[in-house]
Amino acid sequence: MKVIHLNTYDGNGGAGRACLRLSDALIANGIDSKVLVYYKFGQNPKIDTFSKSPFQKAKAVYNILSERYYAKWLSKSVKTPFSLQWFGRSIKNHPAVKNADIIHLHWVNHGFLTPKFLAELDELEKPIVWTFHDSNAFTGGCHVRYGCENFHQQCGNCPILKISNKEDFSHKTWLRKQKAYTKLNFHIVAPSHWMAKSVKFSSLLGTRKASVIPNTIETKIFKPYVKSEAKKILKINPEKFVLMSGFMPSKNDKHKGTPYLIEALAILSRRSGIKKEHIELVIFGNKDNAEMPEFPFKTTFLGTISNDEHLAKCYSAADAFITPSLEDNLPNTVMESLACATPVIAFTTGGIPDMVKHMQNGYLAKYENAEDLANGIEWLYHRPNKEEIQKAARLSILTHFSEEVIAAEHIHLYETLIDLQPK
């Protein structure tokens, strides 16, 4: 069985990482799996690209930048990603696509596959699987919805666009997608139950078949290390209670919920029984230290970590990983942390409850409630036997998200779809 995975970038972002992890898991389980991306940043020899020649690369850069520029120009100054999908390229005649038994789509925005070019794939008469790493496939342009329900209808009156009415660009995009989807037969994979439920509510794809199959993770790389030793590697006192958080955007970034983390830590620092000198906050990500807000605890900034083995040691050094995200499908950071036996404290939102089980391998705080986020940290801080929670975190990943488990679920889906093809 030949499977071709299509993604805009090679591991740049959560969808890219999830795509590569799935392909590697399939290869390990005997499947001829390849990843083909629109624009390749890295040097991974296992990843091929549509944009090889200087001209193709230049055209890809033009499409990517044009798509992002026009979307930004037409959108309000909000931190919500939006795609117009005006720019793209045809891939139906590419040999790797034509020779595949299964075409597996992932994240195809930023100048890659417009609705028109997606519809062309139906001409190949092959089973098509599409993993929804965000909401864009079934909205008029937004990737993150924040409670907006316009996608239940035909979009329009978009809260993101500067010019918003019932015939705005979100509605026009919805119409283009509707036209394309009537020509294109594909099976939806939702990495979380939240995403599957969202699809069912959508006017574009509510009647389509969908399977809930999570993303996977490299369990031999993201694994537990001895916490005291991991803390020493980061030059942190082994006796400290270490809180970790991932990429830290600006205070105004709506998607990642940074203000709630700042407020929760401030609340925690004022509580009796909390020794401020006993707690240290560790943050990794690609933001400059100067842009970071003030925190009430000693804070260590790790910067961008590109080595996964070192990242696993960083997770292992933490006693808790905190993610205040307000809407996320199946965030890689949560899965990575749990795989390293570090409990996760997060809001009850998106696909996070598929991974975090309340007071078993972490803490699910009430949505947008900084007080309860602080409760979760305090609960773990005072827990006498933290090792039980840590073991449960690791076991939850091995049981439900390991390479073998997720590869087997995808292989079963692929075989079922091939059997349904007209002979």
N, C-alpha and C positions, 0 to 999 in steps of 0.2 A: 504494500500500500504506500503510495506516494502522497505526502501531505505538504502543501506549500502554505506558509504563514505570511500574510501581507500586513505590514505595519509602516507607518510613515518614517519612523526613526529606528535606529538600532540600539535599543536599551536606554534611550533618552526619555526618562519619565516612567511612571508606574506601569503604563500599558506596554511599553517596550520591554521592560524587565519581565513582566508576566508572560509576554509572548515568547521571549527567549527561554525562560524557565520551562514552559510547556514543551517547546520543541526539543530541548535537551532531555526532558523526561520521556518523551515519546521515543527518541533515539535509543535511550537506555532500555526501552521495552520493545525493541526490535522493529520500530517503524522508520521508514525512509522519510524523514522530516527535514524541511529546509525553511529558512527564514529569508524573505526577500523584502527589502525596504526601499522606500522612495529616495531617502537621502541617508548616506552612511557617514557617521562621524568617526567611529572607531576603526580598529584594525582587525577585528575578529574574523578569522578566515572562514568560519562557518556561516557567516552572513553575507548574502549577495545583495546587490543593489540594482535598481532600474537605471540609476544615473551614474554611468561609468565614464563616458567621454567628457572632456571639458565642456562641450556644448550642453550635454545633458545635465551636468552639474549646475551650470549657469542657469539653465532653464528652470531647474528645480528650485534653486535659490530665489529666482525671480518669482516663481509661483508662491513659495512659502512666505516671502516677505510681503508680496502684494496681498495675499490672503489675510495676513495678520494686520497689515497697515490699514486696509479698507475697513476691516471689522472694528479696529480701534477707533478709526475716524468716525464711524457711524454709531458707535456706542457711547453711552454716558461714561463718566469717569468712575466706573465701578470695577471692582476686582472680580468680575464674573466673565470667564472665557466664552466667546461667541464666535461661531464660524458661519461665513456666508456661502462657502463652497462654490465660488465662482471660477476658481482656477484648479486645473487638474490635468491628468494625462490618461490616455487609453493604454491598457495593459493586456487586452484580450489576445493579442497576437504574440505575446512574449512566450518563448519556448517552455520555460519552467512552469508558467501558468497553464499552457495548453497541455502539457504532459502530466500534470498532477491528477491524482484520483480524487482528491479533496482540496478545495480552495477554502482556506480558513482566514477570514478577515479579522483584523483587530482594530487598532486606532488608525483611521485613514484620512484624517483632516489635514490642514495646513498645505493645501495645494496638491494633494495626491488624488483621491478619487471623488469626483463630484457625483451627484445622483445619476447623471447621464452615463458616466463611465462605469458606475456600479451596475447599471442596467445592462450594459453590454456583456457582462460576464455570463448572463443567462444564455447567450448564444453558444457557449461552450458545452452546455448540457452536462454539467458536472454538479455533484452535491456541493453546496456552499454553506459554510458555517460562519457565523459572525458573533464574536464575543464582544459584548457591550461593556467596555471599560468605563464609560460614562454615559450620560443621557442623550448625547447629541443625535444619535441615529433616529430617535423618535420625537425630537423637538424641532422647532423652526429655526434653531441655530444655537441655543445655549447648551453648554456642557454640564452645568450645575444649575438646578432649578430653584433651590431655596424656597420651596413651598408654592411656587407659581404653578397653577393648574391649567394654564392656557393650552398646554399640549393635550389635554383631554378633548379639546375641540379641534380647531384648525390653526392654533397659534394666532398671531395678530395681537395688537395692543400690547406689544412686548415691553416689559418694564426696563429692559436693558438698553433699548435703542433710543437715540435722541429724537427721532421722528417716529412716533408710535401711534398707530391707528389700526383699524381692522384689516387694512390692505397693506400693512408695512412689510419690511423685508423678511420678518419672521414668517408671516403668512405666505409670502411668495416662495420662500424656501420650503415651507411645508408642502405647498402645491407641487414643487419640483420633485420632492421626495415621494409624494404620493404617486406621481406619474411613473417614476422609476421603479417603485416597489411593486406596482401592478405588473411589471414585466419581469421582475427578479424573484425567483423562488429561493429562499434561504432559511436555514434553521438557526434560531437565536440561542446563544449560550449566555446566561446571566450568571456572573460569578457570585452573586448573593441573592437571597430570597427577596431582599428589598428591591433590587434591580428588576427581578422577575415580576414583582407586584407592580412596579412602575410601568413596565412594558404593557401589562394587561390593561392599565388605565389609559394608555395612549390611543389616540384616534388613528394614528398611522399603522400601528403594529399590534393592536390589542387582540386580534384574532389569530395571530401567527403562533406556531408552535415554539415553545421555549423550554430549554433544559437548564436546571440550576446545577452548574459544575464550577466549583471554586477554582481560583488560581492555585498554583503550587509553589514550592520553595525548595531550595537545595538544603535538605536536612543534614547533609554531611558537612556543609560549610557553616550554616547557621545552626550552631549547636552550643550547649552550655559549656562554659569554662568555670573554674573555681573562682567565686566572686572576689575573694580576698586577693587572689593573684591578679585578676583582671583589673581591680582597682589600683594595684601597684603599678601596672603597665601604664595607666593613665595618670600616675603620680598623685593618686587620691588616697587619703588615709583609709585603710581597710575597715576602720571602725565607723566611718561615716555612713549615713543612710543616703544613698544616691538616687536622685530623681533625674530621669533623662527625658528629653523631648527632641523631636526632629526639626526639620527645616522651619525656621522662624521668620515668617514674613512680617510686614509692617503691622502696627497696631490696628490699622484700618482694613486689613485684609479680611474679608468676610468669610471666605471659604475655610480657612484654617483655624478660626476661632481664637486667635492669639489673646484678645482682651480678656477672655474667660480664664485662660491660664494665668495671666498676670493677676487678675482679681482673686482667683483660687489660692495662689501662693501667698498673696497678701493676707487673706483670711486665715490660712493655715498658720502663718507666722505669728498671729495675734492670739492663738489658742493656748490655753494652759496645758501643760504636759508636752508641749513641743519645744524642744531645745534647738534654737536656730543654729547654734554652732555645731550641732550634730548632723545637720543636713547640708548637702551640696547638690547644686543643680548643674547638669551637664547638657549642653546643646550642640547638636551637629547640624550642618546644613551649609548652604553657599552664601549666606548673608554676612556682610562685613560686621565686625563687632561693634563699630560705631553706630550702627543702625538698630542695635538691640535696646529694648526698654530696660528700665531698672528693675532688678529682682531683689526680694528681701533676704535671699540666701546667697552664700558664696556661689559664684557661677563660673564654670569652665566652658569655654567655647572651643569646640574641636574643629570647626570649619568643615569643608567637604571631605568626606571619606570615600575614596574610590576603591579601596581594597576591601573585599567582602570579609575576608578572614579577620582583618583588624576591626571591621564594623561589628562582627559577631562578638569579639572580645569587649567592645564598648557596650553593647547590649548586656553582656554578662556582668559587666561592672556595675550596672544599675540594679537597684532594688525595686524600682518601678519605672515603667515607661508611661508617660502621660501624653495623650493626644486629644486636644480640645476641638478636633475637627467637627464642623457642623453638618457636613454632608460628604460622605465618602462611600464608594462602592465596596471595595474590599482592600483597604490600604495595605501596601506591602510592609510598611513599618510595623504595623500591629502583628502581622504574621511573623516577621523577622524577630521581633522581640519575644514573642511567645515561644518560638523555636529555640531561642537561647535561654529558655526557662526564666524569663523576666516577666512578671505579671504586668498587665496593661490596665490603666485607668483612663476611661474615655466616656464620652456622652453616648447615650442610647440613640444611635442614629445610623442610617444607611445600613451597610452590611457588617458593621462592627459587631453586633450581637450574634452573627454567625460564628464569630471567632472567640469573643470574650463572653464567658459565662459568669454571671454575677456572683461574686464572692466565692468562686471556685478557682478560676485561673486569673482573676482580675476583678475590676469593679466597674459597673455600668452606672454612671451618674445620670440624673434626670437631665433632659435636654436643655441646653442653655442655662444651666444652673451652676454657677461657680461655687456656691456654698456646698453643693453635693459633690462637686469635683474635689473640693478640699476634704470632704468627708471620706472619700475614697482613699486619698493619700494617708489621712490620719488612721483609717482602718488598717491599712497595711503596715504603717509605721509602728502601731502598738501590737500587732499580731505576734503572739509568742512563738509560733511555729511557722515561720515563713517558708521553710523548705517544702511543706506540703503544697502550698500554692505554686511554688516554683516547679515542682514535679508535675503538677496538674497542667501547667502551662505547656511544658514540653510534650506531654502525652497527648494533649488535645491536637497538636499539630501532626504528630506521627500518626494518629488515628484517622484524621479527617482531611489532611492537606498534603500528605507526603507525595513524592514523585510517583511512586507505584500506584497509589490510590487514584490520583487525578489522571494519570496516563491511562489507566484501565477504563475509567469512565469515558474519556474522550474516544478511545479506541472502540468501545462498544457503540457509541453514537455514530462514529464514522462508518462502521460496518453495517449498522442499521440503515443509514442513509444510502449506502451503496447498494444494498439489497433492494431498496425501494425504487432504484433507478429502472426505467424501462429497458428491457433486454433487447 
